[in-house]
Amino acid sequence: MSLARGIAAPWPALQRENGSFPDYMESLRGLDARDRYGNAALGNALLRTGVRDGNQELIGSGLRALIHAARTPDPHHSIVFENAELAAGYNLARESVPGHPVFRSGRDDFEERLRSINPVWIGRGRTAYFNQFLVDAVAILELERSGLRSSQPGTVLNDPQGNRRLVEELVNRDLLTFTREQTARTRRAGLTTLATDGPLAYHVLTQAYTARALRMLGPSASPAARALVQRYARATWAFIGPDGDVAYFGRSQQQSWTLAMTAYGMEEAAQDAGARWAPRFRAVAQSALDRLQTMHTGGPFGVYLTPGFRRDFNRSAGGMDDYVSGPAYTGLTLTGLEWLNAARRPGRLGRLAADGPLAYRLGAGAGSFAVVSTGTVWYVVRRRPGSLADLRSGGGLVALKVRDSRGRWRDVLPQRPLRLPLTREDTSGPILRRGSGLTAFPYGSDVRIRRGSRVDWAVDFRRPGYGALVRRSGVRFEPVRCGVRMRVPARRGDRHQISAFLPADPQPQRVRGRGVIAGGNLRVSHGGPGRIVLGGPYTGSIDPALVRTRLSSRAGRTRAASFTYALRGPCARR
């Protein structure tokens, strides 16, 4: 697979003498919270690519990184990923290159490290889901495959069969319980399940690692667990954007590994699916790969973590979460591609849900969201913010794509940025301002799809620390030519405010006297009396430099505030 080959190519030359890899995020941010499994993840991935291609340089580089990681244990919050990568790398090395001098020289240290690994999450009796559960499950299954045993009590290899039984309980029983509340009937998509009520990135990560665990469990995987992966895949088919976008809200948005893991998870699901769904799942996998190829590949590290890195490397790095690691996430990306390469089977490609008109409500409870497309306008409304301190996790309109006059889908609404530090409430709106100094934030209590591709968002406007100022306000989103209009019920004199994040280069342009401002692909306007205020700079995942633009609309006789988000430029006809 040329995509994986290109991502792997730069790293042997970047490798240090001790086998470790430099982390470009460390040099730019220098923070201690970073995920520190990069040497193991990238080492295992390079080894896989090297073995597949017969590339000795990649094989040697991967083995040196794995041996270094094995010799330098460093307990950290994401150690479960390192455990899984080390065990998988060891198994691949002993099966494919057992006589390689690097492996032979470090094998004893490698095995000693594997014998010391404890389960991280499995067997703790937790009642709520965490995405690292499945990573821990894969680590345990890889360790069981190693054939090693340990005399250290409490380690995986001290009782590999017992730990395997715990993995089977997680996958065949507990996971079904954890995700029951996120299962819903989604019109023609049938039953769908979201793996989490949080970031979409964690849904596709869980889908991929669950599929990996099922492959390793073989006949021990229950029909119910396999059905769960099918429901995960149907959800992914329903929410993927028409341009292959799968991570458009929440943490890890627009990161390269989300696309690689999506492609792998959907390919595995396709192999268990019937004639109706398998082509659809393969279409999702191909769309994710196309987006990865188009928007992420290249550069000094083989892949740009987000599209923004291609345009402004330093600024984009400054807009990442503290835990982000270059080698770790490159390794995840490459691992997903290599898993895909090993699993892929030829088959017909179907259509994405977004290829035609659709209206789906996914998830249940606070984490639910609506995905709507008219064929020329595609948009997503999320019920409730995961965190009012993190703009990326907010509710309301979270994604908007419009087909232009040439038939190409355009990202109209830039992804909401990370604002650090996460110390106070913040939102893209709408915020209600009433009287002298009363300010209330939106908390969604329901999201419903109506006729005409309309979405109704029931909102409580709450004052921080004082409760609701307005309950179940019926905010309405409906497609208009080239975009979406939001209408907020109000009483006369109420002022509602939204924030739009527009690309800073070139500077957003106002249209005088019309309540309109435009930047990048977005043209946003307010109805009725109002004002527009340009704010400070932010960093986005696709557009590195964003300007926060606040638009206010005051309700008059119409008893409503309205805002319109539209493509800047000509759009396709319906």
C-alpha positions in Angstrom: 0.0 0.0 0.0 1.7 3.2 -1.2 -0.1 5.3 1.3 1.5 3.5 4.3 4.9 3.3 2.5 5.0 7.1 2.1 4.1 7.7 5.7 6.8 5.3 6.9 9.6 6.5 4.6 11.0 9.6 6.5 11.3 8.0 9.9 14.4 5.8 9.7 16.5 8.9 8.9 14.9 10.8 11.9 15.6 8.0 14.4 18.1 8.7 17.2 21.1 6.5 17.8 19.4 4.9 20.9 16.4 3.8 18.8 14.0 6.5 19.9 12.2 9.0 17.7 12.1 12.8 18.1 8.7 14.2 18.8 8.0 17.4 17.0 5.3 18.2 19.5 7.9 18.1 22.3 10.2 20.6 20.6 7.3 23.0 20.0 5.4 22.6 23.3 7.7 20.9 25.8 4.8 19.6 28.0 4.9 16.6 30.3 1.4 15.4 29.7 2.2 14.0 26.3 1.3 10.5 25.2 4.6 8.6 25.5 4.0 5.4 23.5 5.4 6.8 20.3 8.5 4.7 20.1 6.5 1.5 20.5 3.6 2.5 18.2 5.8 3.8 15.4 8.3 1.0 15.9 5.6 -1.7 15.5 4.1 0.1 12.5 7.4 0.5 10.7 8.2 -3.2 11.3 4.8 -4.2 9.8 5.4 -2.0 6.7 8.9 -3.3 6.4 7.9 -7.0 6.7 5.2 -6.5 4.1 7.5 -4.8 1.6 10.7 -6.6 2.5 12.2 -3.3 3.3 15.3 -4.0 5.6 15.7 -0.3 6.5 12.2 -0.2 7.9 12.5 -3.5 9.6 15.7 -2.5 11.4 14.3 0.9 12.4 11.2 -0.6 13.8 13.1 -3.2 15.8 15.4 -0.6 17.3 12.5 1.5 18.4 10.7 -1.5 19.9 13.8 -2.6 21.8 14.4 0.9 23.1 10.8 1.1 24.3 11.1 -2.3 26.0 14.2 -1.3 27.8 12.9 2.1 29.0 9.6 1.5 30.9 7.9 4.8 31.6 4.5 4.4 33.4 2.1 7.0 32.1 -1.6 7.6 31.5 -1.5 5.9 28.0 0.7 3.0 28.9 -1.9 0.6 27.6 -1.2 1.6 24.1 2.5 0.9 24.6 1.7 -2.5 26.0 -0.3 -3.4 23.0 2.3 -2.2 20.5 5.1 -3.9 22.3 3.3 -7.3 22.4 2.2 -7.0 18.8 5.7 -6.0 17.6 7.3 -8.9 19.5 4.9 -11.4 17.9 5.6 -10.1 14.5 9.3 -10.1 15.0 9.5 -13.7 16.3 7.3 -14.9 13.5 8.8 -13.0 10.6 12.4 -11.9 11.4 13.5 -14.1 14.3 17.1 -14.1 13.2 17.4 -10.4 12.7 20.5 -9.2 14.6 18.7 -6.3 16.3 15.9 -8.7 17.5 18.4 -11.3 18.7 20.5 -8.8 20.6 17.5 -7.3 22.4 15.2 -10.3 22.7 15.9 -11.1 26.3 15.2 -7.6 27.4 12.1 -7.5 25.2 10.7 -10.7 26.8 11.5 -9.5 30.3 9.4 -6.4 29.7 6.5 -8.4 28.3 6.6 -10.7 31.4 6.2 -7.6 33.7 3.1 -6.2 32.0 -0.1 -6.0 34.2 -3.6 -5.5 32.9 -4.4 -1.8 33.1 -8.2 -1.8 32.8 -9.4 -5.3 32.3 -10.7 -6.9 35.5 -11.3 -3.7 37.4 -15.1 -4.1 37.4 -15.8 -0.7 36.0 -19.4 0.1 35.1 -18.8 2.9 32.6 -17.0 2.6 29.2 -13.6 4.0 28.6 -11.9 3.8 25.1 -8.7 2.3 26.5 -10.6 -0.9 27.5 -10.4 -2.3 24.0 -6.7 -1.4 23.7 -6.1 -3.3 26.9 -8.0 -6.2 25.5 -5.9 -6.3 22.4 -2.7 -6.1 24.5 -3.8 -9.1 26.6 -4.6 -11.1 23.5 -1.3 -10.3 21.9 0.6 -11.2 25.1 -1.3 -14.6 25.2 -0.2 -15.2 21.6 3.5 -14.6 22.5 3.8 -18.1 24.1 5.7 -16.5 27.0 4.9 -17.1 30.7 5.7 -15.1 33.9 6.3 -16.0 37.5 5.3 -12.5 38.6 1.8 -12.5 40.3 -0.7 -10.1 38.8 0.9 -9.9 35.4 -0.9 -10.9 32.2 1.5 -13.7 31.5 1.2 -15.2 35.0 -2.3 -16.2 34.0 -2.9 -15.7 30.3 -5.9 -17.9 30.1 -7.6 -16.2 33.0 -6.9 -12.8 31.5 -8.3 -14.0 28.1 -11.5 -15.0 29.8 -11.8 -11.5 31.2 -11.3 -10.1 27.7 -14.1 -12.4 26.4 -16.4 -11.1 29.2 -15.6 -7.5 28.2 -16.2 -8.0 24.5 -19.1 -10.5 24.7 -21.0 -9.1 27.6 -19.8 -5.9 29.3 -19.4 -3.8 26.1 -23.0 -4.5 25.1 -24.1 -3.2 28.5 -21.9 -0.1 28.3 -23.2 0.9 24.9 -26.9 0.0 25.3 -27.9 3.6 26.0 -26.2 4.8 22.8 -28.2 2.3 20.6 -31.1 3.7 18.6 -33.2 2.8 15.6 -32.0 5.2 12.9 -34.6 5.0 10.1 -33.2 3.1 7.0 -29.9 2.7 8.7 -31.6 0.3 11.2 -30.2 -0.2 14.6 -27.0 1.9 15.2 -24.7 2.2 18.2 -22.3 5.0 19.1 -19.4 3.7 21.1 -19.3 7.0 23.1 -21.5 10.1 23.7 -18.3 12.1 23.3 -15.9 12.8 20.4 -16.5 10.9 17.2 -12.8 10.1 17.1 -13.3 7.8 20.1 -16.2 6.1 18.3 -14.0 5.1 15.3 -11.1 4.1 17.6 -13.4 1.8 19.6 -14.9 0.4 16.4 -11.4 -0.5 15.1 -10.1 -2.0 18.3 -13.3 -4.0 18.9 -12.9 -5.4 15.4 -9.3 -6.2 16.1 -10.2 -8.0 19.3 -12.9 -10.0 17.5 -10.5 -11.1 14.8 -8.0 -12.3 17.5 -10.7 -14.0 19.6 -11.9 -15.9 16.5 -14.7 -18.5 17.4 -14.7 -17.2 21.0 -16.3 -13.9 19.9 -20.1 -14.1 20.4 -22.7 -13.3 17.7 -23.8 -10.4 19.9 -20.4 -8.9 19.9 -20.2 -9.2 16.1 -23.6 -7.6 15.8 -22.4 -4.7 17.9 -19.6 -4.0 15.5 -22.2 -4.0 12.7 -24.2 -1.4 14.6 -21.0 0.7 15.1 -20.4 0.5 11.4 -23.9 1.5 10.5 -23.5 4.6 12.7 -20.3 5.5 11.0 -21.9 5.1 7.6 -24.7 7.4 8.8 -22.5 10.2 10.2 -19.5 10.3 7.9 -19.5 13.5 5.8 -19.8 13.5 2.0 -16.1 14.3 1.8 -15.0 11.5 4.2 -14.9 13.6 7.3 -15.4 11.5 10.5 -14.0 13.6 13.3 -15.8 17.0 13.1 -16.6 17.6 16.7 -14.9 16.8 20.0 -11.3 16.1 20.9 -8.9 14.7 18.2 -10.9 16.3 15.5 -9.4 16.1 12.0 -6.5 13.9 13.2 -5.0 11.5 10.6 -5.3 8.3 12.7 -9.1 8.7 12.9 -9.3 8.1 9.1 -7.0 5.1 9.1 -8.8 3.5 12.0 -12.1 4.2 10.3 -11.0 2.5 7.1 -9.8 -0.6 9.0 -12.9 -0.8 11.2 -15.2 -0.5 8.2 -13.3 -3.1 6.2 -13.6 -5.6 9.1 -17.3 -4.9 9.4 -17.8 -5.4 5.7 -16.5 -8.9 5.9 -19.3 -9.9 8.3 -22.0 -7.8 6.6 -24.5 -9.0 4.1 -24.9 -8.0 0.4 -26.7 -4.8 1.3 -24.3 -3.3 3.9 -20.9 -4.6 2.8 -20.6 -2.3 -0.2 -21.7 0.7 1.9 -19.1 -0.1 4.6 -16.4 -0.4 1.9 -17.5 3.0 0.5 -16.9 4.5 4.0 -13.4 2.9 4.2 -12.5 4.2 0.7 -13.8 7.7 1.4 -11.7 7.9 4.6 -8.6 6.7 2.7 -9.2 9.3 0.0 -9.4 12.1 2.6 -6.3 10.8 4.3 -4.4 10.8 1.0 -5.7 14.2 -0.1 -5.5 16.2 3.1 -2.8 14.6 5.3 0.0 12.9 3.4 3.5 14.4 2.8 5.8 16.7 4.8 8.9 15.9 6.8 7.2 13.3 9.0 5.3 11.5 6.3 1.8 12.6 7.4 0.4 15.9 8.7 -1.5 15.2 11.9 -4.2 17.6 10.9 -4.7 19.5 7.6 -3.7 22.7 9.4 -0.1 21.4 9.9 0.4 21.5 6.1 -0.3 25.3 6.1 1.3 26.4 9.3 3.2 23.8 11.3 4.1 25.8 14.4 0.7 27.5 14.8 -1.2 24.2 14.4 1.0 22.5 17.0 0.2 25.2 19.4 -3.5 24.5 18.9 -3.3 20.8 20.0 -4.2 19.2 23.3 -1.3 18.8 25.7 -1.2 15.0 25.3 -0.7 15.0 21.5 2.4 13.2 20.3 3.8 13.1 16.7 5.4 9.6 16.7 2.5 8.1 18.7 -0.2 9.4 16.4 1.8 8.7 13.2 2.2 5.1 14.6 -1.6 4.9 15.1 -2.2 6.1 11.6 0.3 3.6 10.1 -1.0 0.8 12.3 -4.6 1.3 11.1 -3.3 1.2 7.5 -1.3 -2.0 8.0 -4.3 -3.7 9.8 -6.4 -2.6 6.8 -3.9 -4.0 4.3 -3.8 -7.4 6.0 -7.6 -7.6 6.3 -8.7 -6.1 3.0 -10.7 -8.2 0.5 -11.9 -7.1 -3.0 -15.5 -6.1 -3.1 -18.0 -3.6 -4.7 -18.2 -0.1 -3.4 -21.6 1.2 -2.5 -22.8 4.7 -1.6 -22.4 6.8 1.5 -25.5 7.9 3.3 -24.4 11.5 2.6 -24.4 10.8 -1.2 -28.2 11.4 -1.2 -30.9 13.0 0.9 -30.8 11.8 4.5 -32.1 12.7 8.0 -30.7 10.6 10.8 -30.7 11.0 14.6 -27.9 9.1 16.1 -27.2 8.2 19.7 -29.5 8.7 22.7 -29.7 11.1 25.6 -27.3 14.0 25.9 -24.9 12.7 23.3 -27.4 12.5 20.5 -27.0 14.5 17.3 -28.9 14.9 14.0 -27.3 14.5 10.5 -29.2 16.0 7.6 -28.5 16.3 3.9 -30.6 17.6 1.0 -28.0 16.5 -1.5 -26.5 19.9 -1.8 -26.4 21.0 1.9 -25.2 18.6 4.7 -25.2 19.7 8.3 -25.0 18.3 11.9 -26.7 19.6 15.0 -25.6 18.2 18.4 -27.9 18.1 21.3 -25.8 19.1 24.3 -22.2 20.1 24.9 -19.8 17.5 26.2 -18.1 20.4 28.0 -19.0 24.1 28.1 -15.3 24.9 28.6 -14.2 23.2 25.3 -15.6 24.8 22.2 -14.9 21.6 20.2 -17.4 19.7 22.3 -20.2 22.2 22.1 -23.8 21.7 21.1 -25.8 23.3 18.2 -24.6 23.5 14.6 -21.2 21.6 14.6 -20.7 20.9 10.9 -21.9 22.4 7.6 -20.8 21.3 4.1 -22.3 22.6 0.9 -21.9 21.4 -2.7 -20.5 24.2 -4.9 -21.5 25.0 -8.5 -18.9 22.5 -9.8 -20.4 19.7 -7.7 -17.6 19.7 -5.1 -18.4 19.5 -1.4 -16.9 22.5 0.6 -16.3 22.8 4.3 -18.3 25.9 5.1 -18.2 26.0 8.9 -14.7 25.8 10.2 -14.1 23.3 13.0 -14.4 24.9 16.4 -10.9 25.5 17.9 -9.4 24.5 21.2 -9.2 27.4 23.6 -6.6 27.0 26.4 -6.7 27.0 29.3 -10.1 25.3 29.8 -11.1 27.3 32.8 -14.4 29.0 32.1 -17.7 28.4 30.2 -17.6 29.2 26.5 -19.8 28.4 23.6 -20.4 29.2 19.9 -24.0 30.1 20.9 -26.6 31.1 20.7 -26.1 33.0 24.0 -29.1 34.9 25.4 -28.6 38.3 26.8 -31.6 39.9 28.5 -32.1 43.1 30.4 -29.1 44.6 32.1 -26.4 42.0 32.5 -28.4 38.7 32.4 -26.4 36.2 30.3 -27.6 32.6 29.7 -25.8 29.7 27.9 -27.5 27.0 25.8 -28.0 23.5 27.1 -29.7 21.2 24.7 -32.5 19.0 26.1 -33.6 17.4 22.9 -32.9 17.3 19.2 -35.6 16.2 16.6 -35.7 15.9 12.9 -38.8 17.3 11.2 -40.2 17.4 7.7 -38.3 19.4 5.1 -34.9 18.5 6.4 -35.5 20.7 9.4 -34.0 20.1 12.9 -35.6 21.3 16.1 -33.2 21.8 19.0 -34.8 22.2 22.4 -32.6 24.4 24.6 -32.6 25.5 28.2 -30.8 28.9 28.5 -29.1 28.7 31.8 -27.3 31.3 33.9 -24.1 29.8 35.3 -24.8 29.1 39.0 -28.4 30.3 38.9 -30.4 27.8 36.8 -32.5 28.2 33.7 -33.6 31.7 32.5 -35.7 30.1 29.6 -36.7 26.4 29.4 -37.1 24.4 26.2 -36.7 27.2 23.8 -37.4 25.7 20.3 -34.3 26.6 18.2 -34.9 25.7 14.6 -32.4 24.8 11.8 -33.5 24.5 8.2 -31.7 24.3 4.9 -31.7 27.4 2.7 -30.0 27.9 -0.7 -26.3 27.4 -0.1 -26.5 26.9 3.7 -28.6 26.7 6.9 -30.7 29.2 8.8 -31.0 29.1 12.6 -34.0 30.7 14.2 -34.2 31.3 17.9 -37.5 32.2 19.6 -37.3 35.4 21.7 -39.3 38.0 23.4 -39.1 41.5 22.3 -35.8 43.1 23.2 -33.9 39.9 23.8 -30.5 39.8 22.2 -28.9 36.5 21.0 -25.3 36.2 20.1 -23.3 33.6 18.1 -19.6 33.1 17.4 -18.4 32.2 14.0 -14.8 31.3 13.5 -13.6 32.7 10.2 -10.2 32.1 8.5 -7.9 35.1 9.4 -6.1 35.1 6.0 -7.4 37.0 4.2 -9.1 39.2 6.8 -12.9 38.5 6.9 -14.9 41.1 5.0 -18.0 42.9 6.2 -20.9 43.8 3.9 -21.9 47.2 5.1 -25.5 47.7 6.1 -26.5 44.1 5.6 -25.4 42.4 8.8 -23.0 40.1 6.8 -19.4 39.0 7.3 -17.5 36.6 5.1 -14.2 34.7 5.3 -12.9 31.5 3.8 -15.8 29.4 2.5 -18.3 30.9 5.1 -20.7 33.8 4.7 -22.6 34.4 8.0 -25.3 36.9 8.7 -27.8 38.0 11.3 -31.4 39.0 10.7 -32.9 42.2 12.0 -31.1 44.8 14.1 -27.7 43.6 15.3 -24.0 44.1 15.2 -20.8 42.3 14.3 -17.7 42.4 16.5 -14.3 40.9 15.5 -12.4 39.2 18.3 -9.0 37.6 18.9 -7.1 34.9 17.1 -7.6 31.1 17.5 -6.1 28.0 16.0 -8.2 25.5 14.0 -7.6 22.0 12.9 -8.0 22.8 9.2 -7.5 26.5 9.2 -4.5 27.3 11.4 -5.5 30.9 11.9 -9.1 31.8 12.8 -10.7 35.0 13.9 -13.6 34.8 16.3 -16.5 36.9 15.0 -19.4 37.6 17.3 -22.8 38.3 15.7 -25.7 39.7 17.7 -29.4 39.9 16.7 -32.0 41.8 18.7 -35.6 40.4 18.5 -38.2 42.9 17.4 -41.8 42.4 16.3 -41.0 39.0 14.8 -40.2 37.7 18.3 -37.2 35.7 17.0 -33.5 36.1 16.2 -32.1 34.5 13.1 -28.6 33.7 11.7 -27.7 32.3 8.4 -24.6 30.2 7.6 -23.9 29.9 3.9 -21.3 29.0 1.3 -19.3 32.1 0.2 -19.7 31.8 -3.6 -21.9 30.0 -6.0 -23.4 26.7 -4.9 -25.1 23.8 -6.7 -28.7 23.9 -7.5 -31.0 21.5 -5.7 
